C-alpha cells in the first residue's frame, strides 16, 4: 500500500521537548551571556545560603552547584552546534583540566540533543530540496530517530523503494563554529574552571578546524566511500551506502542500517561481546598503521551490531582524521616500547609525537611515560585482558590528575594525539561496559617491527 508523507500537523503531537536552534552570532552570544548571568546569580544565591549557615564557601563550591550544572547543560543542549560539541569534547577529553564534578555534568551532553521544531526542520528541507520535496518520498518521518550536536537523523522511504537515513544539519551551524568555540572557552576561562596557566588556544584552533570538517557532509560522504573500499576485504564490518541524489551540503542521505545499539549487547554471550570488542580494537590498529586514517569520535551511537550476520555497523565519519606517517610510526614505537618495558624508546616516541615542552622537568617527563605505561597495559598483557574487572580507566584518570594537579604539567597535547587518545579512551570505556575479554597483544603483533 502506498503511503503519503505525513504533514507537520499530523506529527505535531509526536514530537516533544523541541527548541529552535538560535541563529546568528548575536543571538547565540546572547544565550551564552544569559547563561553567564544565570551562573553568577546562582553563585550569589548559594554563597548567601552557605554564609547564613556559618560556612565560608570556596569558589568551586559556588560554581558547581546542581542548579548551575543544570544551567550549563541545558543551555549548551539548546544551542547545539559547536557550543554543545565543546561540552561533549570536554566530557571525554579534559578530565585533567576540569573538576570531576563538572566533567560528570558534561557527560550528559553525550546523550541526544533537543530536536529542532517542525517549522525549522521544514525550512531546512525546502532550502535543500525545494518546495516540492515531499514528492521524493512515499513516507517521511518528522520524528527524528536521533538528535546530536550538529544535526538530527530522520527515517524515510523514497518513491523508488529505498529505506534511507537522512542526517539533517541544524541551521547556521557552520557559520557559528568560531564564535561558539570562543564564547564557550571565554565562559569557562572567566569562571575560573580552566587554570590561567593553560595555553589552550592551539587546541581551540584545532577544535574549530575539526568542527568545520564534521559540518562538511560532502567530506563525510567521501570518507564513507573510502572506508567501504578499505574494508572491502573484511566481512566483519559494514557501513551505509551514500545516496548522492539526495545528499546536499546540509543533508547526508544514506541507506538505513538496522542492528542493535552497541552498548545493548552487554547482555549477549561472553564470546559475542569479546568478538565485538576485538573487532573494534583491531580496526583501530588498522586505522593507525595501515590506513593512517582514523574515525576519531568514540561516541557509542556511532556503532551498532548486526547479530544475525555478526557484523559491526560503522556510522558517522564526520570526525575522520588523516594521520602523518611520522605520527603513526611514533605510536608504533611507543606501543612496542611499552611491551618491551623500554622507557627510552617510549620517551623518544613521545617526543616525536610532541608531548614534551622545551622546559619540562625530568620528573614530569617520567610521569608522562608512567601514564603511557598504564594506558598500554592491555598491550603488555599475555593472553586475554579482562576489561570488565580491570580498574584501568580509573587508574589512568587518577594518574592524569596527579600529573596535572601535583606535578603541575599543564601541557596541551598535540591535536593528533588528543583525538587518537579520545578514540582509544572511548573504546576502553566500551570494553569495560561490555565486560569484554580481548587478547589485545595478539591484535597488535602484526604491526610489531
KARA-V979049 format. One record per pair of residues at least 12 apart in sequence whose ideal C-beta (glycine too) atoms are under 6 Angstrom apart, sorted by the first residue. I is the first residue (numbers start at 1). J is the second residue. D is the distance in Angstrom with one decimal. If there is no record, write none. Layout:
# KARA-V979049
i:I j:J d:D
i:I j:J d:D
This chain:
# KARA-V979049
i:3 j:138 d:5.6
i:3 j:139 d:4.8
i:5 j:134 d:4.5
i:5 j:137 d:5.3
i:5 j:140 d:4.3
i:8 j:118 d:4.0
i:8 j:122 d:6.0
i:11 j:142 d:4.1
i:11 j:143 d:6.0
i:14 j:143 d:4.8
i:15 j:143 d:5.6
i:17 j:114 d:5.6
i:18 j:114 d:5.9
i:18 j:115 d:5.0
i:18 j:117 d:4.4
i:19 j:78 d:5.1
i:19 j:114 d:4.6
i:20 j:117 d:5.7
i:20 j:120 d:5.6
i:21 j:80 d:5.4
i:21 j:116 d:5.4
i:21 j:170 d:4.5
i:21 j:171 d:5.9
i:23 j:171 d:5.7
i:23 j:172 d:4.5
i:25 j:179 d:4.9
i:28 j:176 d:5.5
i:29 j:183 d:6.0
i:31 j:79 d:5.8
i:32 j:183 d:4.8
i:35 j:75 d:4.4
i:36 j:187 d:5.8
i:38 j:71 d:4.9
i:39 j:68 d:5.1
i:39 j:71 d:5.9
i:42 j:65 d:5.9
i:42 j:67 d:5.0
i:42 j:68 d:4.5
i:43 j:62 d:4.1
i:46 j:62 d:5.2
i:46 j:65 d:5.0
i:47 j:62 d:5.4
i:63 j:191 d:5.9
i:64 j:101 d:4.5
i:64 j:102 d:6.0
i:69 j:105 d:4.2
i:73 j:105 d:5.9
i:73 j:108 d:5.4
i:77 j:113 d:5.3
i:77 j:114 d:5.8
i:80 j:113 d:5.2
i:80 j:149 d:5.7
i:80 j:170 d:5.3
i:81 j:173 d:4.3
i:81 j:176 d:5.3
i:81 j:180 d:5.8
i:82 j:177 d:4.4
i:82 j:180 d:3.7
i:82 j:181 d:5.3
i:82 j:211 d:5.0
i:83 j:180 d:4.2
i:83 j:184 d:5.4
i:84 j:149 d:4.2
i:85 j:149 d:4.4
i:85 j:211 d:5.8
i:86 j:181 d:5.9
i:86 j:184 d:4.6
i:87 j:106 d:4.9
i:87 j:109 d:4.5
i:88 j:109 d:4.9
i:88 j:110 d:5.7
i:90 j:106 d:5.0
i:91 j:106 d:3.6
i:91 j:107 d:4.7
i:92 j:422 d:5.5
i:93 j:422 d:5.4
i:95 j:397 d:5.5
i:96 j:400 d:4.1
i:96 j:401 d:5.9
i:96 j:404 d:4.3
i:97 j:194 d:5.9
i:98 j:193 d:6.0
i:112 j:147 d:4.7
i:113 j:147 d:4.7
i:113 j:148 d:5.7
i:115 j:144 d:4.8
i:115 j:147 d:4.6
i:115 j:152 d:5.4
i:124 j:168 d:6.0
i:124 j:171 d:5.9
i:128 j:248 d:4.5
i:128 j:250 d:5.4
i:128 j:251 d:5.2
i:137 j:156 d:5.1
i:137 j:158 d:5.8
i:138 j:157 d:4.7
i:138 j:159 d:5.8
i:139 j:157 d:4.5
i:140 j:156 d:4.4
i:141 j:154 d:5.7
i:141 j:155 d:4.9
i:150 j:173 d:5.6
i:150 j:214 d:5.9
i:150 j:215 d:5.8
i:151 j:167 d:5.3
i:151 j:168 d:5.4
i:151 j:169 d:4.2
i:151 j:170 d:5.8
i:152 j:168 d:5.8
i:153 j:165 d:5.7
i:153 j:167 d:5.3
i:154 j:166 d:4.7
i:163 j:256 d:4.2
i:164 j:253 d:5.4
i:164 j:256 d:5.9
i:165 j:254 d:5.0
i:165 j:256 d:4.6
i:166 j:251 d:5.9
i:166 j:253 d:5.5
i:167 j:252 d:4.1
i:168 j:251 d:5.4
i:169 j:250 d:4.4
i:173 j:215 d:5.4
i:174 j:215 d:4.7
i:177 j:208 d:5.7
i:177 j:211 d:4.9
i:177 j:212 d:5.8
i:178 j:208 d:5.6
i:181 j:204 d:5.6
i:181 j:207 d:5.6
i:181 j:208 d:5.3
i:185 j:204 d:5.6
i:197 j:410 d:5.5
i:198 j:410 d:4.8
i:200 j:412 d:5.7
i:203 j:412 d:5.0
i:206 j:415 d:3.9
i:214 j:318 d:3.8
i:214 j:319 d:5.7
i:217 j:252 d:4.2
i:220 j:317 d:5.1
i:220 j:318 d:4.7
i:221 j:242 d:4.6
i:221 j:247 d:5.8
i:223 j:317 d:4.2
i:223 j:320 d:4.3
i:224 j:242 d:5.6
i:224 j:317 d:5.1
i:230 j:291 d:5.5
i:236 j:279 d:5.3
i:237 j:312 d:5.1
i:237 j:314 d:5.9
i:238 j:311 d:4.8
i:238 j:313 d:5.7
i:239 j:314 d:4.4
i:240 j:254 d:3.7
i:240 j:255 d:4.8
i:240 j:257 d:5.4
i:241 j:255 d:4.3
i:242 j:254 d:5.9
i:257 j:313 d:5.0
i:259 j:304 d:3.5
i:259 j:305 d:5.4
i:259 j:306 d:4.5
i:259 j:313 d:4.6
i:260 j:305 d:5.1
i:261 j:304 d:6.0
i:262 j:300 d:5.5
i:262 j:303 d:4.0
i:262 j:305 d:5.7
i:263 j:300 d:5.0
i:263 j:433 d:5.9
i:265 j:305 d:5.4
i:266 j:434 d:5.3
i:273 j:434 d:4.5
i:273 j:436 d:5.0
i:274 j:436 d:5.3
i:274 j:437 d:5.3
i:274 j:438 d:6.0
i:276 j:305 d:6.0
i:277 j:431 d:4.9
i:277 j:436 d:3.8
i:277 j:438 d:5.1
i:278 j:438 d:5.0
i:279 j:312 d:5.1
i:280 j:427 d:5.7
i:281 j:443 d:5.7
i:282 j:443 d:4.7
i:285 j:443 d:5.8
i:285 j:444 d:5.9
i:288 j:328 d:5.5
i:288 j:331 d:6.0
i:289 j:328 d:6.0
i:289 j:447 d:4.6
i:292 j:323 d:4.6
i:292 j:328 d:5.2
i:293 j:322 d:5.5
i:294 j:321 d:5.5
i:295 j:317 d:5.6
i:295 j:320 d:5.0
i:296 j:319 d:4.7
i:296 j:321 d:5.1
i:296 j:419 d:4.0
i:296 j:423 d:4.9
i:297 j:319 d:3.8
i:298 j:423 d:5.1
i:298 j:426 d:2.0
i:302 j:315 d:5.0
i:302 j:316 d:4.5
i:321 j:419 d:5.7
i:327 j:416 d:5.1
i:330 j:349 d:4.7
i:330 j:352 d:4.1
i:330 j:353 d:4.8
i:333 j:345 d:5.8
i:333 j:349 d:3.9
i:334 j:346 d:5.5
i:334 j:349 d:3.8
i:335 j:376 d:6.0
i:335 j:379 d:5.6
i:336 j:448 d:5.9
i:338 j:373 d:5.8
i:338 j:376 d:3.5
i:338 j:379 d:5.9
i:339 j:379 d:5.7
i:339 j:380 d:5.5
i:343 j:369 d:5.6
i:346 j:369 d:5.3
i:346 j:372 d:5.9
i:347 j:369 d:5.9
i:353 j:417 d:5.4
i:354 j:414 d:3.9
i:355 j:368 d:5.9
i:357 j:411 d:5.4
i:364 j:407 d:5.2
i:364 j:409 d:4.5
i:367 j:403 d:5.0
i:367 j:407 d:5.3
i:371 j:399 d:4.9
i:374 j:395 d:5.7
i:374 j:396 d:5.3
i:374 j:399 d:5.7
i:375 j:396 d:5.8
i:377 j:392 d:5.9
i:378 j:440 d:4.0
i:379 j:440 d:5.6
i:379 j:441 d:5.8
i:379 j:444 d:5.7
i:384 j:437 d:4.3
i:384 j:439 d:5.0
i:385 j:438 d:5.9
i:385 j:440 d:5.5
i:386 j:437 d:5.0
i:387 j:431 d:3.8
i:387 j:432 d:4.8
i:387 j:436 d:5.2
i:388 j:435 d:3.1
i:393 j:428 d:5.8
